[in-house]
Amino acid sequence: MHRKSGLVYSSDSDDNGEIRSAKLFGRERPIHHVLGGGKVADVLLWRNRNVSAALLVAMTVIWFLFEVAEYNFMTLLCHISISILLIIFIWRTAAEIFGFRPPMIPQMILHENTFRQVASTVHKRLNHFISRVLDGASGRDFPFFFLTIICLYILSVIGTYFSSLNLLYLGFICLETLPFLYERFEEDVDHLAGKISTEIKRSYRKFVSQFFNQIPRGPVKDKKIR
């Protein structure tokens, strides 16, 4: 088996019209490892259902407050902070009066390792994507380059009809659902992606043979070595 640049990873030649053991985006590892293999991947693949559901509900509430209720960000932040501080104050005061357990506030609420893991995962994925796009623009990976152009154009059209907040919320919904659905229907998606990749490559070779190869080229002059 050998690696091919393009949309899929296959053990067969594209000319045969058959694709076996194809993997989307040329990956060789499971989707969980591609997403980082840590807590972030567990959340995106719904292996930690409580955290995934909590994030989905939280993002939906935030989207509703800003987009539907038209809350101002600073106003909402201040109201949430006031509510949290009042709840803690009332809880602690009532605990001292009635003698029950006061609220336990941890010394470290936001752990540094979580931020490092998220930043590392985003950095690796973004760097890999930019490298693939630049390779495609250089003519090394035309199917991926063609797919990127189509996706960017679709996003530009969607951006004219939706606000930035709606696009962010839509992107979050895609992150929360597409990896999970892909892992569940991996074989079907890979098979369909393989067919599409084969057709794109075949059409590209046909286009090159019909147009670019018929362009007359002048004689190549040997450079004189001084």
C-alpha positions in Angstrom: 0.0 0.0 0.0 1.2 3.5 -0.8 0.1 7.0 -0.1 -1.4 9.1 -2.8 -1.9 12.8 -2.7 -5.5 13.7 -3.0 -8.8 13.3 -1.3 -8.5 9.7 -0.4 -6.1 7.1 0.6 -6.3 4.0 -1.5 -4.5 0.7 -2.3 -5.8 0.6 -5.9 -5.1 2.7 -8.9 -7.7 5.3 -9.8 -7.9 4.1 -13.4 -9.5 0.9 -12.2 -12.6 2.7 -11.0 -12.5 0.8 -7.8 -11.5 2.1 -4.4 -10.7 -0.1 -1.5 -9.8 0.9 2.1 -10.3 4.5 1.2 -10.0 7.1 3.9 -11.3 10.6 3.7 -8.6 13.3 3.4 -5.9 10.7 3.0 -5.8 9.8 6.7 -4.5 6.5 8.0 -5.4 6.9 11.6 -8.9 6.6 13.3 -10.9 9.8 13.4 -10.4 10.0 17.2 -6.6 10.2 16.8 -7.0 12.8 13.9 -9.0 15.1 16.2 -6.3 14.9 18.9 -7.1 11.8 20.8 -7.8 13.6 24.0 -10.7 15.2 25.8 -11.5 17.5 22.9 -11.9 14.4 20.6 -14.1 12.7 23.2 -16.3 15.8 23.3 -16.6 16.1 19.5 -17.3 12.4 19.1 -19.8 12.4 22.0 -17.9 9.8 24.0 -18.3 12.1 27.0 -22.0 12.7 26.5 -22.6 14.9 29.5 -19.9 17.5 28.5 -21.0 17.4 24.8 -24.6 17.9 25.7 -23.7 20.7 28.2 -21.7 22.5 25.6 -24.4 22.2 23.0 -27.0 23.5 25.4 -24.8 26.4 26.6 -24.0 27.5 23.0 -27.6 27.3 22.1 -28.6 29.5 25.0 -25.9 32.0 24.2 -27.0 32.1 20.6 -30.6 32.6 21.6 -29.8 35.4 24.0 -27.6 37.3 21.5 -29.4 36.6 18.2 -33.1 36.1 19.2 -33.4 38.1 22.4 -30.8 40.7 21.1 -28.9 40.9 24.4 -25.8 43.1 24.5 -22.6 41.2 25.3 -21.4 43.5 28.1 -24.9 43.6 29.6 -25.3 39.9 29.6 -21.8 39.4 31.0 -22.5 41.8 33.9 -25.9 40.2 34.6 -24.4 36.7 34.7 -21.6 37.9 37.0 -24.0 39.6 39.3 -26.2 36.6 39.5 -23.3 34.2 40.3 -21.9 36.6 43.0 -25.3 37.0 44.6 -25.9 33.2 44.7 -22.6 32.6 46.3 -23.1 35.4 48.9 -26.6 34.2 49.8 -25.5 30.6 50.0 -22.6 31.3 52.2 -24.6 33.7 54.5 -27.4 31.1 54.8 -24.8 28.4 55.6 -23.4 30.5 58.5 -26.9 31.2 59.9 -28.4 27.7 59.6 -25.2 25.7 60.0 -25.1 23.7 56.8 -22.1 23.2 54.5 -21.0 26.4 52.7 -20.1 26.4 48.9 -16.7 25.0 48.1 -14.9 27.3 45.7 -11.9 25.6 44.0 -8.6 27.5 43.9 -8.1 26.7 40.2 -11.3 26.8 38.1 -9.8 27.0 34.6 -7.0 24.4 34.3 -3.9 25.3 32.2 -3.7 21.8 30.7 -7.1 22.1 29.1 -6.2 25.3 27.3 -2.9 23.8 26.2 -4.6 20.8 24.8 -7.2 22.8 22.9 -4.6 25.2 21.5 -2.3 22.3 20.5 -5.1 20.6 18.7 -6.3 23.7 16.9 -2.7 24.5 15.9 -2.0 21.1 14.4 -5.3 20.9 12.5 -5.0 24.5 11.2 -1.3 24.1 10.2 -2.1 20.8 8.4 -5.1 22.4 6.6 -3.0 25.4 5.4 -0.2 23.1 4.2 -2.7 21.0 2.2 -4.3 24.1 0.7 -0.9 25.5 -0.3 0.1 22.2 -1.8 -3.1 22.2 -3.8 -2.5 25.7 -5.0 1.0 24.6 -6.2 -0.7 21.8 -8.3 0.3 18.9 -6.1 -3.2 18.1 -4.8 -5.7 19.4 -7.3 -8.8 17.5 -5.9 -8.3 19.0 -2.5 -7.6 22.4 -4.0 -10.8 22.2 -6.0 -12.8 21.1 -3.0 -11.3 24.0 -0.9 -12.3 26.5 -3.6 -15.9 25.2 -3.7 -16.2 25.2 0.1 -14.8 28.8 0.4 -17.2 30.0 -2.3 -20.1 28.3 -0.5 -19.1 30.0 2.8 -18.9 33.3 1.1 -22.4 33.0 -0.3 -23.7 31.8 3.1 -21.9 34.8 4.8 -24.0 37.2 2.8 -27.2 35.8 4.3 -26.1 35.1 7.9 -24.6 37.2 10.6 -21.2 36.3 12.1 -22.8 34.9 15.3 -25.1 32.6 13.2 -22.0 31.4 11.3 -20.1 30.7 14.5 -23.1 28.8 15.9 -23.5 26.9 12.7 -19.8 26.0 12.7 -20.1 24.8 16.3 -23.1 22.7 15.4 -21.1 21.1 12.6 -18.2 20.4 14.9 -20.6 18.8 17.4 -22.4 16.6 14.8 -20.3 15.9 11.7 -17.4 14.1 13.4 -19.9 11.9 15.3 -21.9 11.1 12.2 -18.8 10.4 10.2 -17.5 8.0 12.8 -20.9 6.2 12.8 -21.2 6.0 9.0 -17.4 5.9 8.2 -17.5 3.2 5.6 -20.3 4.7 3.5 -18.8 8.2 3.6 -15.3 6.9 2.7 -16.7 4.9 -0.2 -18.7 7.9 -1.5 -15.6 10.2 -1.1 -13.5 7.7 -3.0 -15.9 7.7 -6.0 -16.0 11.5 -6.0 -12.2 11.7 -5.8 -11.8 9.3 -8.7 -14.2 11.2 -10.9 -12.4 14.5 -10.1 -9.0 13.1 -10.9 -10.2 11.5 -14.1 -11.9 14.8 -15.2 -8.7 16.7 -14.4 -6.5 14.4 -16.4 -8.9 14.6 -19.3 -8.9 18.4 -19.1 -5.1 18.5 -19.0 -4.8 16.1 -22.0 -7.3 18.0 -24.1 -6.2 21.6 -23.4 -2.9 22.0 -21.8 -1.1 19.3 -23.7 -2.2 20.9 -27.0 -0.6 24.2 -26.2 2.5 24.6 -28.6 5.8 24.9 -26.8 8.9 26.4 -28.3 12.2 24.7 -28.5 14.1 24.5 -25.3 17.4 26.3 -25.6 20.3 24.9 -23.7 21.9 27.4 -21.3 25.5 28.2 -22.0 27.8 27.6 -19.1 30.2 30.4 -18.7 
